[in-house]
């Protein structure tokens, strides 16, 4: 139980750190947020929990493919935010990401990569 609490605490602390840095500096906050912190933490947690190397490698492999269809959201959000406001822009970006992911999954399936 202590291990699970530690994982949550460290992970939450990093999210809070990113938001606090972003409050003070858009550029630095964006840079830190762009780092694959969640993936690095997940790999660390999996390693510490003695998961097989193949599990870690597979996690990194799929993370790469899942990141690509999320990128249009980061271009759409700044455009939609002043026009629609925060919540509608965020909802539209979530929907855009879902659509991009579905289309991307169909595209890469042709190359033998199964994302769904």
Beta strands, then each sheet from edge to edge (+ up, - down):
end
